[in-house]
Amino acid sequence: MTRETLPSLSALPAWLVPSVYLNWSADWLAESVAIATRSPEHRLPGGPDGPQRGDVVVTVLGDAGVVAAVELMGSSDGESWVSDDLFGPDRPIVWADLFDGADTYTGSSGWLPPDHARLVLDGVAEQFKGGPVHTLDPGDCGAGATAPDVHALRILGHRAVTGWSMRREERCATCERFVDVHRMRAHDDGAVRLGTTTAGGRTLEQLVRDVHLLCEQCHDLLHAHTVASQRARMRPQCPGCGARGKTKRIVWGMTFQDDVMNAEPDVVYGGFEVPVPTPEWYCTDCHANFASSVIASRALTPAEKGGAGAVAITGALSVVPDLPEDEPAA
C-alpha cells in the first residue's frame, strides 16, 4: 500500500472523521497469526452495538500494544461483518506512541472519543511514514518467553523479514521443519549476538529482524538445559501420534534389577526374546513401538534426452505392534 493511503485528518472537520472502535484482543497469538495469514479466524467485533458499515476498527495486540490491523467495516454477511480494507502494517506501529494518553486505553475495547479517534488515525499514518518512536523490551526468551509484543510483531512482519506471505505452517529457522505457527517460539538472536536481554539500543525494526521463529525443540536447544532434556529432544518423533521428547529406548534380551531401572528412567525393558524386526523406541504417550531406521535412496537414471534425471527420495519406517502393556517398565 502507498503512504498516502492514510492521510492526515487534522485539517478535516469532525463530522468527516469516521467512528473508531478499539479492538484490543486478549488472544494475541491467534489474532496475529490470523491477520498475517489473512485467515477468516480473525475476529471482528459484532452485534448491534458494535461497528457498522463505514466505521473503522483498530485491532491491537500484546501487552504494550501492537497495531495489527486498521479495517474499514464493509458489508455484512449475516451476523458477521467483513472489512473492505485490511491494513497490516509493513512497519511496526506501537499503540502507546500514537498520542498522549493512549496508555489509559491499554487492554480495553470500545468506541474512542472523536478527538482521540482523530489522533489514533493520524498517529497510525505518521508511524507508517516515519517509523515507530520508541522500541520495546523483547523479554528474555532463554529464561521464559519473548515478550508477546515482539512475538506478534515478528509474525505480522513476516513478509518484510522473509520476503513472502505467512502460511499456517512455516519452516523452523534452524531445523527447517514445517511447524504450525501457533506452536513456534520467538527467539531473539540479537540478544545472543549483543550479550543482552534488553533492546540493547536496537530500534523496533532491528529488533523484529533479530527475532526468528523456531520450533519448540530447537528453541529449547538454544538455551540452558539438562542432559536429560536434550537427550529426550534428540530422540525420534513417534510415527503414531507425532509426539517428540516422549520416547524411551527399548532394551532387549536381558533383565534389570529395580535399582538399575531407576538409574535409567528413560529406558524400558522389552523382554528376553528379541523380535524381528526389532523396535528400538517406546512412546509413553500412545504406547507405540517403532524402529528409527528410515531407508532412503536417491538414484540417478538417464534422462530420455541426455543428462540425468533424479528419482524422488523414498523411505519406509518400520513400525511393529505395541509391546504388551505389562512388559515395559516405566
DAVEN-V804682 format. One record per residue. N is the residue number from 1. RES is the residue in three letters. SS is DSSP state (2 for helix, 1 for strand, 0 for the rest). Layout:
BEGIN
n = {N:N}
res = {RES:RES}
ss = {SS:SS}
END
This chain:
BEGIN
n = {1:2:3:4:5:6:7:8:9:10:11:12:13:14:15:16:17:18:19:20:21:22:23:24:25:26:27:28:29:30:31:32:33:34:35:36:37:38:39:40:41:42:43:44:45:46:47:48:49:50:51:52:53:54:55:56:57:58:59:60:61:62:63:64:65:66:67:68:69:70:71:72:73:74:75:76:77:78:79:80:81:82:83:84:85:86:87:88:89:90:91:92:93:94:95:96:97:98:99:100:101:102:103:104:105:106:107:108:109:110:111:112:113:114:115:116:117:118:119:120:121:122:123:124:125:126:127:128:129:130:131:132:133:134:135:136:137:138:139:140:141:142:143:144:145:146:147:148:149:150:151:152:153:154:155:156:157:158:159:160:161:162:163:164:165:166:167:168:169:170:171:172:173:174:175:176:177:178:179:180:181:182:183:184:185:186:187:188:189:190:191:192:193:194:195:196:197:198:199:200:201:202:203:204:205:206:207:208:209:210:211:212:213:214:215:216:217:218:219:220:221:222:223:224:225:226:227:228:229:230:231:232:233:234:235:236:237:238:239:240:241:242:243:244:245:246:247:248:249:250:251:252:253:254:255:256:257:258:259:260:261:262:263:264:265:266:267:268:269:270:271:272:273:274:275:276:277:278:279:280:281:282:283:284:285:286:287:288:289:290:291:292:293:294:295:296:297:298:299:300:301:302:303:304:305:306:307:308:309:310:311:312:313:314:315:316:317:318:319:320:321:322:323:324:325:326:327:328:329:330}
res = {MET:THR:ARG:GLU:THR:LEU:PRO:SER:LEU:SER:ALA:LEU:PRO:ALA:TRP:LEU:VAL:PRO:SER:VAL:TYR:LEU:ASN:TRP:SER:ALA:ASP:TRP:LEU:ALA:GLU:SER:VAL:ALA:ILE:ALA:THR:ARG:SER:PRO:GLU:HIS:ARG:LEU:PRO:GLY:GLY:PRO:ASP:GLY:PRO:GLN:ARG:GLY:ASP:VAL:VAL:VAL:THR:VAL:LEU:GLY:ASP:ALA:GLY:VAL:VAL:ALA:ALA:VAL:GLU:LEU:MET:GLY:SER:SER:ASP:GLY:GLU:SER:TRP:VAL:SER:ASP:ASP:LEU:PHE:GLY:PRO:ASP:ARG:PRO:ILE:VAL:TRP:ALA:ASP:LEU:PHE:ASP:GLY:ALA:ASP:THR:TYR:THR:GLY:SER:SER:GLY:TRP:LEU:PRO:PRO:ASP:HIS:ALA:ARG:LEU:VAL:LEU:ASP:GLY:VAL:ALA:GLU:GLN:PHE:LYS:GLY:GLY:PRO:VAL:HIS:THR:LEU:ASP:PRO:GLY:ASP:CYS:GLY:ALA:GLY:ALA:THR:ALA:PRO:ASP:VAL:HIS:ALA:LEU:ARG:ILE:LEU:GLY:HIS:ARG:ALA:VAL:THR:GLY:TRP:SER:MET:ARG:ARG:GLU:GLU:ARG:CYS:ALA:THR:CYS:GLU:ARG:PHE:VAL:ASP:VAL:HIS:ARG:MET:ARG:ALA:HIS:ASP:ASP:GLY:ALA:VAL:ARG:LEU:GLY:THR:THR:THR:ALA:GLY:GLY:ARG:THR:LEU:GLU:GLN:LEU:VAL:ARG:ASP:VAL:HIS:LEU:LEU:CYS:GLU:GLN:CYS:HIS:ASP:LEU:LEU:HIS:ALA:HIS:THR:VAL:ALA:SER:GLN:ARG:ALA:ARG:MET:ARG:PRO:GLN:CYS:PRO:GLY:CYS:GLY:ALA:ARG:GLY:LYS:THR:LYS:ARG:ILE:VAL:TRP:GLY:MET:THR:PHE:GLN:ASP:ASP:VAL:MET:ASN:ALA:GLU:PRO:ASP:VAL:VAL:TYR:GLY:GLY:PHE:GLU:VAL:PRO:VAL:PRO:THR:PRO:GLU:TRP:TYR:CYS:THR:ASP:CYS:HIS:ALA:ASN:PHE:ALA:SER:SER:VAL:ILE:ALA:SER:ARG:ALA:LEU:THR:PRO:ALA:GLU:LYS:GLY:GLY:ALA:GLY:ALA:VAL:ALA:ILE:THR:GLY:ALA:LEU:SER:VAL:VAL:PRO:ASP:LEU:PRO:GLU:ASP:GLU:PRO:ALA:ALA}
ss = {0:0:2:2:2:0:0:0:0:0:0:0:0:2:2:2:0:0:0:1:1:1:1:1:0:0:0:2:2:2:2:2:2:2:2:2:0:0:0:0:0:0:0:0:0:0:0:0:0:0:0:0:0:0:0:1:1:1:1:1:1:0:0:0:0:1:1:1:1:1:1:1:1:1:1:1:1:0:0:1:1:1:1:1:1:1:1:0:0:0:0:0:0:1:2:2:2:0:0:0:0:2:2:2:2:0:0:0:0:1:1:0:0:2:2:2:2:2:2:2:2:2:2:2:2:2:2:2:2:2:0:0:0:0:0:0:0:0:0:0:0:0:0:0:0:0:0:2:2:2:2:2:2:2:2:2:0:2:2:2:2:2:0:0:0:0:0:0:1:1:1:0:0:0:0:0:0:1:1:1:2:2:2:0:1:1:1:1:2:2:2:2:2:2:0:0:0:0:0:0:0:0:0:2:2:2:2:2:2:2:1:1:1:1:0:2:2:2:2:2:2:0:0:0:0:0:2:2:2:2:2:2:2:2:0:0:0:0:0:0:0:0:0:0:0:0:1:1:1:1:1:1:0:0:0:0:0:2:2:2:2:2:2:0:0:0:1:1:1:1:1:0:0:0:0:0:0:0:0:0:1:1:1:0:0:0:0:0:1:1:1:1:1:1:0:0:1:0:0:1:1:1:0:0:0:0:0:1:1:1:0:0:0:1:0:0:1:1:1:1:0:0:0:0:0:0:0:0:0:0}
END
